[in-house]
Amino acid sequence: MGWPFTRTQPAGPAAGRIRPAARPGSGAAALRPAAALRPAAALPAAVLALLVAACTSDQTGALAPVAAVVPPEAPRTTGRDRPANDADHAKLVASFGGEYRAPSALRLVSDVTDRLVKATERPDETYAVTLLDSPVVNAFALPTGRLYVTRGLLALADDTSELAAVLAHEIAHVTLRHASARTEMALRSELVSKVVADVLNDPATGALLQDQSRFVLARFSRTQEFEADQTGVRTLARAGYDPFGAARFLTALNRTTALRAGGGLNAEPDMLATHPSTPERITQVTQAARRIGAPGLGVDDRNRYLAAIDGIAYGDNPADGLIRGRRFIHPRLGVAFEAPEGFGLDNTARAVLGTTPDGNRRLLFDAVETNAGQGLEEVLKATWNDAIETGSFENRMLNGFPAVTAVSKGKEWYFRLAAVRVGTNTFRMIMAAKGGTDPEPAFGRWLASIALVTPEEARSLRPLRIQIVTAAPGDTAESLAQRMTAVDRPLERFHVLNGLDKGVPVRAGQPYKLVVE
């Protein structure tokens, strides 16, 4: 189960890795989720608009989730070292960028997990904890006894009780057997619709039943999420942690989602979302905590928690491409560009995505693996299913790189398309404007910014990390935020990372998180 957006399958990383995949061929290949910024397949204009919209509202840091196989209920082994399904475990870890090595943080997560499990109705269970090298804010537990936590989640949580709240929620899914119940319901619904369609020779009714089952399963999953929240809060309290930690973490999650979206694209999930909205959950877990007692119950162990995560990586891995302000840099592929003024960028699992705060302009940058001898005009035709304006293809050079540009117009969106060859790699650059407005000249400025990454620039790129500092007398949120490097909106990010509301002063002698190189 994924935190915060639980699905039948856990969500994956957001690190925009660019690696070769299948060639587009005739252009009919499907765009597949991946733990990489994969070469593009045929993509209609409407899908691009929806893709960017969905990616900017779907997850915190986790855009375009990876589909990972969740094994069915299986017998547990007796120790932490040898849970079942090691092959599935290895594949899942690889899809999240590998295992993250942080002994202090791993020890803390394992200790919290042990303490929580002893407070559940199944205290004999054991879990093997794995930290994932992903900036995505996520955690999930599998019925096999595997529990996964991303470094992105560790960076966002502000104390041990907040971490414990996430783990308690995921453990509750396992103890309540939610995965097997959801699988059973899905299989039963599929069987009924298939019998009606095939055996009773009524395809229309079969399709209707299948569609209705999606709504039933979605409601069922949402009910499970609320149940896991309630059970998790009770487990928190029984384990001696602050039950209000769940509300604090969800509040931080909501704030960081809004920060990523630039304040304009924090859309609520639709009615088929398998997870309730974050504000809705905050209300529910706060009420559950109040039924247990007043704020101040249990411990939060903030100092211990911050000491354990001091120095962990923050954000993207430099090898997978970095965003620095409006600039995207991929040192391994040797390519970089700068988004036009007003665009915020996300380095996602499928592509580098950009949007303006109002959502009316969007961009996409991804990789295309071409067939031998395939021209750039053919690349655009093979990877764009909608009609391209007749006569709009134009050959040009962009800073010495061959490129082809074109125009595609939909009912609501106007698209500027480009395929660019940089060395042996081919990339697409697509900009969309809502309302039929031509996105030029911003598109032209974006194209003109594409450049090679120099060896000097590549060597200068260093990963960001969390640094814990102690506030001195006279320090303010503003002065501490000024010490953050290579992050956008540093003051707002400082507030979110440290669970501070605007205007709340920092306290001398207390530890705080900074993001530094």
Secondary structure, 3 states (H helix, E strand, C coil): CCECCCCCCCCCCCCCCECCCCCCCCCCCCCCCCCCECECCCCCHHHHHHHHHHHHHHCCCCCCCCCCCCCCCCCCCCCCCCCCCHHHHHHHHHHCCCECCCHHHHHHHHHHHHHHHHCCCCCCCCCEEEEECCCCCCEEECCCCEEEEEHHHHHHCCCHHHHHHHHHHHHHHHHCCHHHHHHHHHHHHHHHHHHHHHHCCCHHHHHHHHHHHHHHHHHHHHHHHHHHHHHHHHHHHHCCECCCHHHHHHHHHHHHHHHHCCCCCCCCCCCCCCCCCHHHHHHHHHHHHHHHCCCCCCECCHHHHHHHHCCCEECCCHHHCEEECCEEEECCCCEEEECCCCCEEEECCCCEEEECCCCCEEEEEEEECCCCCCCHHHHHHHCCCCCCCCCCCEEEEECCEEEEEEEEECCCEEEEEEEEEECCEEEEEEEEEECCCCCCCHHHHHHHCCEECCHHHHHHCCCEEEEEEECCCCCCHHHHHCCCCCCCCHHHHHHHHCCCCCCCCCCCCCEEEEEEC
